Amino acid sequence: MNSFFSYTTLHDKALYDSMSTMLAAKSANIDTKKLEGRRIKLDEDHPATLETKNDLALLYIRQSDFDKAERLLLEAVQGRRPKLGHAHPYSKESIKTPIGLYEAWNKPEKVKEWRTKLKQIVDSEE
C-alpha cells in the first residue's frame, strides 16, 4: 500500500472522528438546553419533554455516557407510561430503549429485566 495513501486515510479518519465527537458534544449541549426549555415552558411529564429526555438519552448512549442515559431513560419510561398509556407506541419505545442501553453497557441482568417488562406489556395486549 502506498504510504501517502495510508497516511491520508488515517489522517482523514482521525479528522472525521474528531469532528464527529465535536458535533455529538454540540448536539448534546443543544438537546440539554432544549430539555431545560421544555421543562420550564411545559411540564416535567409533558409528552414533548419526555420525548426530549428519550432523544438526549439516545445521544448519551452513542457517546457511551451510560449513567446519564440511564437516568433520562428511566425518567422517560416513568413519565410516558402513566401519561400516554401502556399501549401507546412511545410507551413501548420507552421500554425497548433501556434494553439497548443495557446491552451496550454489558448489563445482561438488566437486559433480561427489561425484556420481561416488554413481554408483560405485549402479553397484556393479547
The first five atom37 places (N, CA, C, CB, O) and aatype in JSON, in Angstrom:
{
  "aatype": [12, 2, 15, 13, 13, 15, 18, 16, 16, 10, 8, 3, 11, 0, 10, 18, 3, 15, 12, 15, 16, 12, 10, 0, 0, 11, 15, 0, 2, 9, 3, 16, 11, 11, 10, 6, 7, 1, 1, 9, 11, 10, 3, 6, 3, 8, 14, 0, 16, 10, 6, 16, 11, 2, 3, 10, 0, 10, 10, 18, 9, 1, 5, 15, 3, 13, 3, 11, 0, 6, 1, 10, 10, 10, 6, 0, 19, 5, 7, 1, 1, 14, 11, 10, 7, 8, 0, 8, 14, 18, 15, 11, 6, 15, 9, 11, 16, 14, 9, 7, 10, 18, 6, 0, 17, 2, 11, 14, 6, 11, 19, 11, 6, 17, 1, 16, 11, 10, 11, 5, 9, 19, 3, 15, 6, 6],
  "atom_mask": [
    [1, 1, 1, 1, 1],
    [1, 1, 1, 1, 1],
    [1, 1, 1, 1, 1],
    [1, 1, 1, 1, 1],
    [1, 1, 1, 1, 1],
    [1, 1, 1, 1, 1],
    [1, 1, 1, 1, 1],
    [1, 1, 1, 1, 1],
    [1, 1, 1, 1, 1],
    [1, 1, 1, 1, 1],
    [1, 1, 1, 1, 1],
    [1, 1, 1, 1, 1],
    [1, 1, 1, 1, 1],
    [1, 1, 1, 1, 1],
    [1, 1, 1, 1, 1],
    [1, 1, 1, 1, 1],
    [1, 1, 1, 1, 1],
    [1, 1, 1, 1, 1],
    [1, 1, 1, 1, 1],
    [1, 1, 1, 1, 1],
    [1, 1, 1, 1, 1],
    [1, 1, 1, 1, 1],
    [1, 1, 1, 1, 1],
    [1, 1, 1, 1, 1],
    [1, 1, 1, 1, 1],
    [1, 1, 1, 1, 1],
    [1, 1, 1, 1, 1],
    [1, 1, 1, 1, 1],
    [1, 1, 1, 1, 1],
    [1, 1, 1, 1, 1],
    [1, 1, 1, 1, 1],
    [1, 1, 1, 1, 1],
    [1, 1, 1, 1, 1],
    [1, 1, 1, 1, 1],
    [1, 1, 1, 1, 1],
    [1, 1, 1, 1, 1],
    [1, 1, 1, 0, 1],
    [1, 1, 1, 1, 1],
    [1, 1, 1, 1, 1],
    [1, 1, 1, 1, 1],
    [1, 1, 1, 1, 1],
    [1, 1, 1, 1, 1],
    [1, 1, 1, 1, 1],
    [1, 1, 1, 1, 1],
    [1, 1, 1, 1, 1],
    [1, 1, 1, 1, 1],
    [1, 1, 1, 1, 1],
    [1, 1, 1, 1, 1],
    [1, 1, 1, 1, 1],
    [1, 1, 1, 1, 1],
    [1, 1, 1, 1, 1],
    [1, 1, 1, 1, 1],
    [1, 1, 1, 1, 1],
    [1, 1, 1, 1, 1],
    [1, 1, 1, 1, 1],
    [1, 1, 1, 1, 1],
    [1, 1, 1, 1, 1],
    [1, 1, 1, 1, 1],
    [1, 1, 1, 1, 1],
    [1, 1, 1, 1, 1],
    [1, 1, 1, 1, 1],
    [1, 1, 1, 1, 1],
    [1, 1, 1, 1, 1],
    [1, 1, 1, 1, 1],
    [1, 1, 1, 1, 1],
    [1, 1, 1, 1, 1],
    [1, 1, 1, 1, 1],
    [1, 1, 1, 1, 1],
    [1, 1, 1, 1, 1],
    [1, 1, 1, 1, 1],
    [1, 1, 1, 1, 1],
    [1, 1, 1, 1, 1],
    [1, 1, 1, 1, 1],
    [1, 1, 1, 1, 1],
    [1, 1, 1, 1, 1],
    [1, 1, 1, 1, 1],
    [1, 1, 1, 1, 1],
    [1, 1, 1, 1, 1],
    [1, 1, 1, 0, 1],
    [1, 1, 1, 1, 1],
    [1, 1, 1, 1, 1],
    [1, 1, 1, 1, 1],
    [1, 1, 1, 1, 1],
    [1, 1, 1, 1, 1],
    [1, 1, 1, 0, 1],
    [1, 1, 1, 1, 1],
    [1, 1, 1, 1, 1],
    [1, 1, 1, 1, 1],
    [1, 1, 1, 1, 1],
    [1, 1, 1, 1, 1],
    [1, 1, 1, 1, 1],
    [1, 1, 1, 1, 1],
    [1, 1, 1, 1, 1],
    [1, 1, 1, 1, 1],
    [1, 1, 1, 1, 1],
    [1, 1, 1, 1, 1],
    [1, 1, 1, 1, 1],
    [1, 1, 1, 1, 1],
    [1, 1, 1, 1, 1],
    [1, 1, 1, 0, 1],
    [1, 1, 1, 1, 1],
    [1, 1, 1, 1, 1],
    [1, 1, 1, 1, 1],
    [1, 1, 1, 1, 1],
    [1, 1, 1, 1, 1],
    [1, 1, 1, 1, 1],
    [1, 1, 1, 1, 1],
    [1, 1, 1, 1, 1],
    [1, 1, 1, 1, 1],
    [1, 1, 1, 1, 1],
    [1, 1, 1, 1, 1],
    [1, 1, 1, 1, 1],
    [1, 1, 1, 1, 1],
    [1, 1, 1, 1, 1],
    [1, 1, 1, 1, 1],
    [1, 1, 1, 1, 1],
    [1, 1, 1, 1, 1],
    [1, 1, 1, 1, 1],
    [1, 1, 1, 1, 1],
    [1, 1, 1, 1, 1],
    [1, 1, 1, 1, 1],
    [1, 1, 1, 1, 1],
    [1, 1, 1, 1, 1],
    [1, 1, 1, 1, 1],
    [1, 1, 1, 1, 1],
    [1, 1, 1, 1, 1]
  ],
  "atom_positions": [
    [[0.85, -1.18, 0.0], [0.0, 0.0, 0.0], [0.9, 1.24, 0.0], [-0.97, 0.0, 1.23], [1.95, 1.26, 0.64]],
    [[0.47, 2.23, -0.7], [1.19, 3.49, -0.77], [1.17, 4.16, 0.6], [0.59, 4.42, -1.86], [0.1, 4.33, 1.19]],
    [[2.36, 4.54, 1.11], [2.41, 5.12, 2.46], [1.69, 6.46, 2.54], [3.85, 5.29, 2.89], [1.13, 6.8, 3.59]],
    [[1.7, 7.24, 1.43], [0.97, 8.51, 1.43], [-0.52, 8.25, 1.56], [1.27, 9.32, 0.14], [-1.22, 8.92, 2.32]],
    [[-1.01, 7.25, 0.8], [-2.43, 6.92, 0.86], [-2.83, 6.5, 2.26], [-2.77, 5.81, -0.14], [-3.86, 6.93, 2.78]],
    [[-2.02, 5.65, 2.87], [-2.39, 5.17, 4.21], [-2.32, 6.32, 5.23], [-1.46, 4.02, 4.65], [-3.16, 6.38, 6.13]],
    [[-1.34, 7.22, 5.1], [-1.28, 8.38, 6.0], [-2.52, 9.25, 5.81], [0.01, 9.2, 5.75], [-3.14, 9.67, 6.79]],
    [[-2.87, 9.52, 4.55], [-4.02, 10.37, 4.25], [-5.3, 9.73, 4.78], [-4.12, 10.62, 2.73], [-6.14, 10.41, 5.36]],
    [[-5.44, 8.44, 4.57], [-6.64, 7.75, 5.04], [-6.73, 7.81, 6.57], [-6.63, 6.28, 4.56], [-7.8, 8.08, 7.11]],
    [[-5.63, 7.55, 7.24], [-5.62, 7.61, 8.71], [-5.88, 9.03, 9.19], [-4.29, 7.1, 9.26], [-6.62, 9.25, 10.16]],
    [[-5.26, 10.0, 8.51], [-5.46, 11.4, 8.88], [-6.93, 11.79, 8.7], [-4.55, 12.33, 8.03], [-7.53, 12.42, 9.57]],
    [[-7.52, 11.39, 7.55], [-8.93, 11.68, 7.29], [-9.83, 11.03, 8.34], [-9.32, 11.21, 5.9], [-10.79, 11.65, 8.8]],
    [[-9.52, 9.8, 8.71], [-10.32, 9.1, 9.72], [-10.22, 9.82, 11.05], [-9.87, 7.63, 9.86], [-11.23, 10.02, 11.74]],
    [[-9.02, 10.21, 11.43], [-8.83, 10.93, 12.7], [-9.6, 12.25, 12.68], [-7.34, 11.19, 12.96], [-10.23, 12.62, 13.67]],
    [[-9.55, 12.94, 11.57], [-10.27, 14.21, 11.43], [-11.78, 13.96, 11.51], [-9.91, 14.9, 10.1], [-12.49, 14.7, 12.19]],
    [[-12.25, 12.94, 10.82], [-13.67, 12.58, 10.87], [-14.1, 12.24, 12.29], [-13.97, 11.4, 9.92], [-15.13, 12.71, 12.76]],
    [[-13.3, 11.41, 12.98], [-13.62, 11.03, 14.36], [-13.67, 12.25, 15.27], [-12.6, 10.02, 14.88], [-14.55, 12.36, 16.12]],
    [[-12.72, 13.14, 15.09], [-12.67, 14.35, 15.89], [-13.89, 15.23, 15.64], [-11.39, 15.13, 15.6], [-14.49, 15.77, 16.58]],
    [[-14.26, 15.38, 14.38], [-15.42, 16.2, 14.04], [-16.71, 15.54, 14.55], [-15.51, 16.41, 12.51], [-17.61, 16.24, 15.03]],
    [[-16.8, 14.22, 14.46], [-17.98, 13.52, 14.96], [-18.15, 13.73, 16.45], [-17.89, 12.02, 14.65], [-19.26, 13.98, 16.93]],
    [[-17.05, 13.63, 17.18], [-17.09, 13.84, 18.63], [-17.52, 15.26, 18.95], [-15.71, 13.54, 19.25], [-18.33, 15.48, 19.85]],
    [[-16.97, 16.22, 18.22], [-17.29, 17.62, 18.45], [-18.78, 17.89, 18.15], [-16.4, 18.52, 17.57], [-19.45, 18.59, 18.91]],
    [[-19.28, 17.33, 17.04], [-20.69, 17.52, 16.69], [-21.62, 16.85, 17.71], [-20.97, 16.97, 15.29], [-22.67, 17.4, 18.04]],
    [[-21.24, 15.68, 18.19], [-22.05, 14.99, 19.19], [-22.11, 15.81, 20.48], [-21.49, 13.59, 19.47], [-23.17, 15.91, 21.1]],
    [[-20.98, 16.37, 20.88], [-20.95, 17.19, 22.09], [-21.82, 18.44, 21.91], [-19.49, 17.6, 22.43], [-22.55, 18.83, 22.82]],
    [[-21.74, 19.06, 20.74], [-22.56, 20.24, 20.46], [-24.04, 19.86, 20.45], [-22.16, 20.88, 19.1], [-24.87, 20.58, 20.99]],
    [[-24.35, 18.72, 19.85], [-25.73, 18.24, 19.82], [-26.24, 17.99, 21.24], [-25.84, 16.95, 18.97], [-27.38, 18.33, 21.55]],
    [[-25.42, 17.39, 22.08], [-25.83, 17.14, 23.47], [-26.1, 18.45, 24.19], [-24.74, 16.33, 24.22], [-27.06, 18.55, 24.96]],
    [[-25.28, 19.45, 23.94], [-25.47, 20.76, 24.56], [-26.78, 21.39, 24.1], [-24.28, 21.69, 24.22], [-27.52, 21.95, 24.9]],
    [[-27.06, 21.3, 22.8], [-28.3, 21.85, 22.27], [-29.5, 21.11, 22.84], [-28.32, 21.78, 20.73], [-30.48, 21.73, 23.25]],
    [[-29.41, 19.76, 22.87], [-30.53, 18.97, 23.4], [-30.73, 19.21, 24.89], [-30.28, 17.48, 23.15], [-31.87, 19.19, 25.36]],
    [[-29.66, 19.43, 25.63], [-29.79, 19.73, 27.06], [-30.52, 21.06, 27.25], [-28.39, 19.77, 27.74], [-31.38, 21.18, 28.12]],
    [[-30.18, 22.04, 26.44], [-30.86, 23.33, 26.52], [-32.33, 23.19, 26.11], [-30.16, 24.37, 25.62], [-33.21, 23.81, 26.71]],
    [[-32.58, 22.37, 25.1], [-33.95, 22.12, 24.66], [-34.76, 21.47, 25.78], [-33.96, 21.22, 23.4], [-35.91, 21.83, 26.02]],
    [[-34.15, 20.52, 26.46], [-34.82, 19.84, 27.56], [-35.14, 20.82, 28.68], [-33.95, 18.68, 28.09], [-36.25, 20.83, 29.2]],
    [[-34.18, 21.65, 29.04], [-34.42, 22.63, 30.1], [-35.53, 23.59, 29.71], [-33.13, 23.41, 30.42], [-36.37, 23.96, 30.54]],
    [[-35.54, 24.01, 28.45], [-36.6, 24.9, 27.99], [-37.97, 24.25, 28.07], [0.0, 0.0, 0.0], [-38.94, 24.9, 28.48]],
    [[-38.05, 22.99, 27.7], [-39.33, 22.28, 27.76], [-39.77, 22.05, 29.2], [-39.24, 20.95, 27.03], [-40.96, 22.1, 29.5]],
    [[-38.81, 21.8, 30.08], [-39.17, 21.62, 31.49], [-39.79, 22.89, 32.05], [-37.93, 21.22, 32.32], [-40.73, 22.84, 32.84]],
    [[-39.25, 24.04, 31.65], [-39.74, 25.33, 32.16], [-41.07, 25.7, 31.52], [-38.7, 26.43, 31.9], [-42.01, 26.06, 32.21]],
    [[-41.14, 25.62, 30.17], [-42.33, 26.08, 29.46], [-43.5, 25.1, 29.57], [-42.01, 26.29, 28.01], [-44.65, 25.52, 29.63]],
    [[-43.2, 23.84, 29.59], [-44.27, 22.85, 29.59], [-44.39, 22.28, 31.0], [-44.01, 21.71, 28.55], [-44.81, 22.97, 31.92]],
    [[-44.02, 21.04, 31.14], [-44.12, 20.35, 32.42], [-43.09, 19.24, 32.39], [-45.57, 19.8, 32.69], [-42.7, 18.77, 31.31]],
    [[-42.64, 18.82, 33.52], [-41.66, 17.74, 33.62], [-42.16, 16.47, 32.93], [-41.33, 17.45, 35.08], [-41.37, 15.73, 32.35]],
    [[-43.47, 16.21, 33.01], [-44.04, 14.99, 32.44], [-44.82, 15.24, 31.16], [-44.92, 14.33, 33.45], [-45.58, 14.37, 30.73]],
    [[-44.65, 16.4, 30.55], [-45.31, 16.67, 29.27], [-44.71, 15.73, 28.21], [-45.14, 18.19, 28.85], [-43.5, 15.5, 28.23]],
    [[-45.53, 15.19, 27.3], [-45.01, 14.27, 26.28], [-43.81, 14.82, 25.49], [-46.1, 13.92, 25.33], [-42.9, 14.06, 25.16]],
    [[-43.8, 16.11, 25.19], [-42.68, 16.69, 24.45], [-41.4, 16.69, 25.29], [-43.01, 18.12, 24.0], [-40.31, 16.45, 24.77]],
    [[-41.53, 16.94, 26.58], [-40.38, 16.91, 27.49], [-39.86, 15.48, 27.6], [-40.75, 17.46, 28.9], [-38.66, 15.25, 27.59]],
    [[-40.77, 14.53, 27.71], [-40.38, 13.12, 27.81], [-39.69, 12.64, 26.53], [-41.6, 12.25, 28.11], [-38.75, 11.86, 26.58]],
    [[-40.18, 13.12, 25.38], [-39.55, 12.76, 24.1], [-38.12, 13.32, 24.04], [-40.38, 13.3, 22.92], [-37.21, 12.64, 23.57]],
    [[-37.94, 14.53, 24.51], [-36.61, 15.13, 24.52], [-35.67, 14.36, 25.45], [-36.69, 16.6, 24.94], [-34.5, 14.17, 25.13]],
    [[-36.18, 13.93, 26.6], [-35.37, 13.11, 27.51], [-34.92, 11.84, 26.81], [-36.17, 12.77, 28.8], [-33.76, 11.45, 26.9]],
    [[-35.85, 11.19, 26.11], [-35.53, 9.96, 25.41], [-34.47, 10.22, 24.32], [-36.8, 9.35, 24.79], [-33.51, 9.46, 24.2]],
    [[-34.66, 11.28, 23.55], [-33.72, 11.61, 22.47], [-32.33, 11.92, 23.01], [-34.24, 12.79, 21.65], [-31.32, 11.49, 22.46]],
    [[-32.28, 12.67, 24.09], [-30.99, 13.02, 24.7], [-30.33, 11.76, 25.26], [-31.18, 14.08, 25.81], [-29.11, 11.62, 25.18]],
    [[-31.11, 10.87, 25.82], [-30.57, 9.61, 26.33], [-29.95, 8.79, 25.2], [-31.67, 8.79, 27.04], [-28.89, 8.18, 25.38]],
    [[-30.6, 8.76, 24.03], [-30.05, 8.04, 22.88], [-28.7, 8.62, 22.47], [-31.02, 8.08, 21.7], [-27.78, 7.89, 22.11]],
    [[-28.6, 9.93, 22.52], [-27.33, 10.58, 22.2], [-26.26, 10.18, 23.22], [-27.49, 12.12, 22.17], [-25.12, 9.9, 22.85]],
    [[-26.61, 10.16, 24.48], [-25.66, 9.75, 25.52], [-25.23, 8.29, 25.35], [-26.27, 9.95, 26.91], [-24.09, 7.94, 25.64]],
    [[-26.15, 7.43, 24.88], [-25.77, 6.04, 24.63], [-24.72, 5.98, 23.53], [-27.02, 5.19, 24.23], [-23.73, 5.26, 23.65]],
    [[-24.92, 6.75, 22.46], [-23.93, 6.78, 21.36], [-22.58, 7.29, 21.85], [-24.44, 7.67, 20.2], [-21.54, 6.93, 21.3]],
    [[-22.59, 8.13, 22.87], [-21.34, 8.66, 23.44], [-20.8, 7.77, 24.56], [-21.56, 10.08, 23.96], [-19.79, 8.1, 25.17]],
    [[-21.47, 6.66, 24.82], [-21.1, 5.73, 25.89], [-21.16, 6.37, 27.27], [-19.71, 5.18, 25.65], [-20.44, 5.96, 28.17]],
    [[-22.0, 7.37, 27.43], [-22.22, 8.01, 28.72], [-23.47, 7.37, 29.33], [-22.38, 9.59, 28.58], [-24.54, 7.97, 29.39]],
    [[-23.3, 6.13, 29.78], [-24.42, 5.29, 30.16], [-25.13, 5.76, 31.43], [-23.96, 3.89, 30.35], [-26.35, 5.58, 31.55]],
    [[-24.42, 6.34, 32.36], [-25.06, 6.83, 33.59], [-26.09, 7.92, 33.28], [-24.0, 7.37, 34.57], [-27.22, 7.87, 33.78]],
    [[-25.7, 8.89, 32.46], [-26.63, 9.96, 32.09], [-27.79, 9.41, 31.28], [-25.9, 11.06, 31.3], [-28.94, 9.81, 31.48]],
    [[-27.48, 8.5, 30.37], [-28.53, 7.9, 29.53], [-29.55, 7.16, 30.39], [-27.92, 6.95, 28.49], [-30.76, 7.29, 30.18]],
    [[-29.07, 6.39, 31.34], [-29.96, 5.6, 32.19], [-30.93, 6.5, 32.96], [-29.16, 4.74, 33.18], [-32.13, 6.24, 33.0]],
    [[-30.41, 7.55, 33.56], [-31.26, 8.45, 34.35], [-32.38, 9.04, 33.48], [-30.42, 9.6, 34.96], [-33.54, 9.04, 33.88]],
    [[-32.02, 9.52, 32.29], [-33.03, 10.13, 31.42], [-34.02, 9.1, 30.88], [-32.35, 10.84, 30.27], [-35.21, 9.38, 30.77]],
    [[-33.52, 7.92, 30.54], [-34.42, 6.88, 30.03], [-35.43, 6.45, 31.08], [-33.63, 5.68, 29.57], [-36.62, 6.28, 30.78]],
    [[-34.97, 6.29, 32.29], [-35.9, 5.88, 33.36], [-36.94, 6.96, 33.63], [-35.12, 5.56, 34.64], [-38.1, 6.65, 33.9]],
    [[-36.53, 8.22, 33.56], [-37.49, 9.32, 33.71], [-38.52, 9.29, 32.57], [-36.76, 10.69, 33.73], [-39.71, 9.5, 32.79]],
    [[-38.05, 9.02, 31.35], [-38.96, 8.95, 30.2], [-39.95, 7.8, 30.35], [-38.17, 8.8, 28.88], [-41.14, 7.96, 30.1]],
    [[-39.45, 6.64, 30.77], [-40.33, 5.48, 30.96], [-41.37, 5.78, 32.03], [-39.51, 4.23, 31.35], [-42.57, 5.57, 31.82]],
    [[-40.92, 6.27, 33.17], [-41.84, 6.52, 34.28], [-42.86, 7.6, 33.95], [-41.06, 6.92, 35.52], [-43.98, 7.58, 34.46]],
    [[-42.49, 8.54, 33.09], [-43.41, 9.6, 32.72], [-44.36, 9.21, 31.61], [0.0, 0.0, 0.0], [-45.53, 9.59, 31.63]],
    [[-43.87, 8.46, 30.63], [-44.68, 8.14, 29.46], [-45.8, 7.14, 29.75], [-43.81, 7.59, 28.37], [-46.93, 7.34, 29.31]],
    [[-45.51, 6.1, 30.48], [-46.5, 5.04, 30.68], [-47.77, 5.56, 31.35], [-45.9, 3.92, 31.51], [-48.86, 5.28, 30.85]],
    [[-47.69, 6.3, 32.46], [-48.94, 6.81, 33.06], [-49.61, 7.88, 32.19], [-48.67, 7.38, 34.46], [-50.84, 7.98, 32.14]],
    [[-48.8, 8.69, 31.52], [-49.33, 9.81, 30.75], [-49.97, 9.35, 29.44], [-48.22, 10.82, 30.45], [-51.04, 9.83, 29.06]],
    [[-49.3, 8.41, 28.74], [-49.76, 8.0, 27.42], [-50.48, 6.66, 27.4], [-48.59, 7.94, 26.5], [-51.18, 6.34, 26.44]],
    [[-50.31, 5.89, 28.45], [-50.9, 4.55, 28.48], [-49.89, 3.51, 28.02], [0.0, 0.0, 0.0], [-48.94, 3.81, 27.29]],
    [[-50.1, 2.28, 28.46], [-49.14, 1.2, 28.17], [-49.09, 0.83, 26.69], [-49.48, -0.02, 28.99], [-48.05, 0.39, 26.21]],
    [[-50.2, 0.98, 25.97], [-50.27, 0.53, 24.58], [-49.74, 1.56, 23.58], [-51.7, 0.19, 24.23], [-49.54, 1.24, 22.41]],
    [[-49.5, 2.78, 24.02], [-49.04, 3.82, 23.12], [-47.65, 3.46, 22.58], [-49.0, 5.2, 23.84], [-46.82, 2.95, 23.33]],
    [[-47.38, 3.71, 21.29], [-46.08, 3.37, 20.7], [-44.89, 3.99, 21.45], [-46.04, 3.81, 19.26], [-43.83, 3.36, 21.56]],
    [[-45.04, 5.21, 21.96], [-43.93, 5.84, 22.7], [-43.69, 5.14, 24.03], [-44.23, 7.32, 22.94], [-42.55, 5.07, 24.5]],
    [[-44.74, 4.63, 24.62], [-44.56, 3.88, 25.87], [-43.77, 2.6, 25.6], [-45.94, 3.54, 26.52], [-42.88, 2.24, 26.36]],
    [[-44.12, 1.92, 24.5], [-43.39, 0.7, 24.13], [-41.94, 1.02, 23.79], [-44.07, -0.01, 22.94], [-41.03, 0.29, 24.17]],
    [[-41.73, 2.12, 23.07], [-40.37, 2.55, 22.73], [-39.58, 2.8, 24.01], [-40.4, 3.82, 21.85], [-38.39, 2.48, 24.1]],
    [[-40.25, 3.39, 25.0], [-39.58, 3.67, 26.27], [-39.11, 2.4, 26.94], [-40.52, 4.42, 27.2], [-38.09, 2.4, 27.63]],
    [[-39.83, 1.31, 26.75], [-39.43, 0.04, 27.34], [-38.3, -0.61, 26.53], [-40.63, -0.92, 27.44], [-37.42, -1.25, 27.09]],
    [[-38.34, -0.44, 25.21], [-37.32, -1.04, 24.35], [-35.96, -0.34, 24.48], [-37.78, -1.01, 22.89], [-34.92, -1.0, 24.4]],
    [[-35.96, 0.94, 24.66], [-34.71, 1.69, 24.66], [-33.77, 1.28, 25.8], [-35.0, 3.16, 24.76], [-32.57, 1.16, 25.56]],
    [[-34.26, 1.06, 27.02], [-33.32, 0.6, 28.06], [-32.68, -0.76, 27.73], [-34.05, 0.49, 29.4], [-31.57, -1.05, 28.17]],
    [[-33.38, -1.58, 26.96], [-32.78, -2.86, 26.55], [-31.5, -2.59, 25.76], [-33.79, -3.71, 25.7], [-30.47, -3.2, 26.01]],
    [[-31.59, -1.66, 24.81], [-30.41, -1.29, 24.02], [-29.31, -0.67, 24.88], [0.0, 0.0, 0.0], [-28.13, -0.93, 24.68]],
    [[-29.72, 0.16, 25.83], [-28.75, 0.76, 26.74], [-27.99, -0.31, 27.5], [-29.45, 1.72, 27.73], [-26.76, -0.31, 27.53]],
    [[-28.73, -1.23, 28.11], [-28.09, -2.23, 28.96], [-27.3, -3.25, 28.14], [-29.13, -2.95, 29.8], [-26.35, -3.85, 28.64]],
    [[-27.69, -3.46, 26.88], [-26.87, -4.31, 26.0], [-25.54, -3.62, 25.71], [-27.62, -4.62, 24.68], [-24.48, -4.24, 25.78]],
    [[-25.6, -2.33, 25.39], [-24.37, -1.57, 25.11], [-23.49, -1.47, 26.35], [-24.72, -0.17, 24.61], [-22.27, -1.45, 26.25]],
    [[-24.11, -1.4, 27.52], [-23.42, -1.23, 28.8], [-22.95, -2.57, 29.36], [-24.34, -0.53, 29.8], [-22.26, -2.62, 30.38]],
    [[-23.34, -3.65, 28.69], [-22.98, -5.01, 29.1], [-23.52, -5.35, 30.49], [-21.46, -5.17, 29.08], [-22.78, -5.77, 31.39]],
    [[-24.83, -5.14, 30.64], [-25.52, -5.47, 31.89], [-26.64, -6.47, 31.57], [-26.09, -4.17, 32.59], [-27.81, -6.09, 31.5]],
    [[-26.27, -7.75, 31.38], [-27.26, -8.75, 30.94], [-28.44, -8.93, 31.9], [-26.58, -10.06, 30.75], [-29.54, -9.23, 31.45]],
    [[-28.22, -8.76, 33.19], [-29.33, -8.92, 34.14], [-30.38, -7.83, 33.93], [-28.81, -8.89, 35.59], [-31.58, -8.08, 34.09]],
    [[-29.92, -6.63, 33.59], [-30.86, -5.53, 33.32], [-31.56, -5.75, 31.98], [-30.11, -4.17, 33.32], [-32.74, -5.42, 31.83]],
    [[-30.84, -6.3, 30.99], [-31.45, -6.61, 29.7], [-32.61, -7.58, 29.92], [-30.4, -7.21, 28.7], [-33.7, -7.4, 29.39]],
    [[-32.35, -8.61, 30.7], [-33.37, -9.62, 30.99], [-34.57, -8.98, 31.7], [-32.79, -10.76, 31.86], [-35.72, -9.26, 31.35]],
    [[-34.31, -8.13, 32.66], [-35.38, -7.45, 33.41], [-36.29, -6.65, 32.47], [-34.78, -6.52, 34.48], [-37.51, -6.73, 32.57]],
    [[-35.69, -5.87, 31.57], [-36.48, -5.01, 30.68], [-37.15, -5.81, 29.58], [-35.59, -3.94, 30.06], [-38.23, -5.44, 29.12]],
    [[-36.54, -6.91, 29.14], [-37.21, -7.78, 28.16], [-38.47, -8.4, 28.8], [-36.24, -8.9, 27.66], [-39.49, -8.55, 28.14]],
    [[-38.37, -8.75, 30.08], [-39.52, -9.3, 30.79], [-40.63, -8.26, 30.88], [-39.11, -9.77, 32.22], [-41.8, -8.59, 30.67]],
    [[-40.28, -7.01, 31.18], [-41.28, -5.93, 31.24], [-41.96, -5.75, 29.89], [-40.63, -4.61, 31.69], [-43.18, -5.58, 29.82]],
    [[-41.17, -5.77, 28.82], [-41.72, -5.61, 27.48], [-42.66, -6.77, 27.15], [-40.6, -5.52, 26.44], [-43.74, -6.55, 26.6]],
    [[-42.26, -7.98, 27.49], [-43.09, -9.15, 27.23], [-44.41, -9.06, 27.99], [-42.35, -10.43, 27.62], [-45.46, -9.42, 27.46]],
    [[-44.37, -8.58, 29.22], [-45.6, -8.44, 30.02], [-46.56, -7.46, 29.36], [-45.26, -7.96, 31.44], [-47.77, -7.69, 29.35]],
    [[-46.03, -6.39, 28.8], [-46.88, -5.4, 28.13], [-47.49, -6.01, 26.87], [-46.08, -4.12, 27.79], [-48.68, -5.86, 26.61]],
    [[-46.67, -6.69, 26.08], [-47.16, -7.32, 24.85], [-48.2, -8.38, 25.19], [-45.98, -7.94, 24.06], [-49.25, -8.45, 24.54]],
    [[-47.92, -9.2, 26.19], [-48.87, -10.25, 26.59], [-50.19, -9.68, 27.1], [-48.24, -11.13, 27.66], [-51.24, -10.27, 26.88]],
    [[-50.13, -8.54, 27.77], [-51.37, -7.96, 28.31], [-52.26, -7.38, 27.21], [-51.03, -6.86, 29.33], [-53.45, -7.18, 27.42]],
    [[-51.68, -7.13, 26.03], [-52.47, -6.6, 24.91], [-53.18, -7.69, 24.13], [-51.58, -5.81, 23.98], [-54.12, -7.41, 23.39]],
    [[-52.74, -8.93, 24.3], [-53.32, -10.03, 23.52], [-54.59, -10.54, 24.12], [-52.34, -11.16, 23.39], [-55.2, -11.47, 23.58]]
  ]
}
